[in-house]
Amino acid sequence: MVNLGAVTVAGFESQCLVTGVDGEDGVSHLRSERRVPNGTRIY
């Protein structure tokens, strides 16, 4: 899990959190199976 921190993009604050796992073929990014509200807890 990597928290890239807040940055300003086109005048808006953007906060990004990237989740992934390291495997034999490189890093696989994890994603949700369906849309979830921003701020939903990851278990």
VENHUQUI-V289149 format. One line per field, one symbol per residue. phi: phi as a letter, one per 30 degrees, with the letter a starting at -180 (. if undefined). burial: # if it has 9 or more other C-alpha atoms within 8 Angstrom, else .. A space follows every 50 residues. Layout:
BEGIN
phi = ???
burial = ???
END
This chain:
BEGIN
phi = .bcdidbcbhicdccbbccabcbdcjdcddbddbdbdeiddcc
burial = ................####.......................
END
